[in-house]
Amino acid sequence: MAETTTTTTTLNTEQLVNDTLATIDREREREIVARRFGLFERKETLEQIGELLGITRERVRQLEKAVVTKLKAAAEQGSLEHIPAVQDTIITELAKVGGIARVSDLSATFGDNSRLEQARLAFLSSLGPELIVIDDDDNYYHSVGIRKSFDEAAAKSKVEKLIAVIKKLNEPRPIEDVAKAAAMTDVKQAAALASISKQLATLNGSWGLVKWPMVNPKNIRDKIYVILKEHGKHMHFNEIAAAIKGSDFKRKDVTTQAIHNELIKDKRFVLIGRGIYALKEWGYEKGTVADIITEVLKKAGEPLHRDEIVKRVLKSRYVKETTILLNLQGKSQFKRVAKATYTLAEAE
């Protein structure tokens, strides 16, 4: 059988950027563009560049806008010979993922996801007439999209619709469900649009608001919650620790002791057995075995046979039957009123 190899599309962004900058006549204007986009070092502010070049912040802004406008016009007219090929390569990759992507994700597909490569890729994308670039802000990640699919306003409008739908669903759901609720027939595009929003997050195939622990666990407690929720039933803290280490969480190098400490402190988790925890939202309440027996007898409102007490206690505690019987026989708050039948002492 012949071996199959996976090839990664590459872009020589450094050479492409140098070729683009070489078309700018004045050195000062080349310097402004390079520094503002962070093409060779970190991005710089208008103030920083103005101080370096001995001009005002406003003058830097004016020059940057004028030069970039010229470059875009040249690209659209075909004067920047390398831009069409770069644009086609980017469009090919974007088409595979739904027509839009974060710059960081797009850069990774070309084999280098460094900050410098991201900056160069974003700059080159901004010159492509068939591409749109969404700037990074409080609501959106720095992203690139195919103009034929949507302009910036249309892309943001669709994202806002996805956010509204997820809020209405009020729980993490697969992107297929979200897309259907948003009346979007292209599920891949829906996922791509959702990925550029800073208000949304995804984990294990489900999408939700970034503030929801189930899709964006921010600390150990949230990760414990996600593991228990997905497991659907009680777990020993050793099992929880192992599940976190084997998960898709970004940070999962935690100790078993740290897991145990967080389980004890968080009210969302209830100890229901020796080292065994469940979620309070499943109907469990904190308390000792004796506390649970007390609640069982209070709710019953009458004496119960020990077998019935054991049966009811085991619904909320993962303990041995002998532990329950020892509590019944050894605690003063319980009174035997007939053969193997108990009630609360205070009820007598």
C-alpha positions, 0 to 999 in steps of 0.5 A: 500500500502506498504511503499517504503524506499530508502537505501543509500550504506555506506562504513566504510572508516575509518575502511577500511583505518586503515585496509589498513595502518595496512599492512604497516610494518614501522610506518614512511611509514604509516605516509607518506601515511596518510599525503600525502592522507589526510586520517585523517587530511588535505593533506600535501606537500612533504616539510611539511612531510619531515620537520616533519620526518627529511628527504628530500622532495625527500626521502618522494616522493620515500617512498610514491611511493614505499609504494603505489606501494606495496599496489596496487600490494597486492590488485591486488594479493588479499592480501588486503582482503577488497579491492575487496568488496570496489571496487565492491561497487564503481563500482556498483555506478559508473555504475549507472552514466555512468562509471566515476564520480567526487570523491565528487559526488561519496562520496555523494552517500555513505552519507558523502561528507566531505573532509575527506571522499572524501580523504579516498574514493580516496585512496581506489579507487586508490588501486582497480585494476579495477578502475582508478583515475584521479587526480585534476588539472587545467583541471579535477576534482579528479575523479574515473572511471571503468577501463573496460570502459576506462583507464585514457588516453581514458577518457581524450581523450573522454572529449577533444572530447566533449569539441571540439564538444561544442565549435563547437556547440557554444551554450549550448545544451542538452547532447543528442545533444552533444553526438550525435555530438561527435558520442557517443552512450552512452548518460549517459557516455557522461554526466559522462565524461563531468562532470569531466571536469573543462572546461565544466558546465551544467545548466537546462539540457544544457551543455556548456563551463564553461565561458558561463553565460548560464551554469555557471552564476558567478554573479547576472548579469549573473543570470539575463541574464539566467532567461531572456534568458530562459523566452524568453520575457521581465520581470518585475524586481520583476519577475526576482528576484522571478525567481532567488530565485526559480532557481537551481543556487548555490547562489540565495539569492539576494534582489530585489533592487540588481537585479534592480541595476544590470539591470540598469548597464548592457548593455545587458538589456534594460528598455522597460517599467516601471520596465520591462526589455528585452535583447538587443540581441532581437533587443531592444535599450536603450532610452526613448519613445521619442527616439523610436518614433524618430527612427520609424519616421527616418526609415519610411522616411515619416509622419506616422499616430499616430496609425501606430507610436503606433504600431511600438513603441509597438514592442520595448517598453512595455508602455501604448498607452497614454504614446506614444501619450503624447510624440507625442503631447508634444515633440517639435521634433515631428510635426503634418502635417495632421490629427493625422499624424506626422513627425520629426520637423527637416524634415520640 
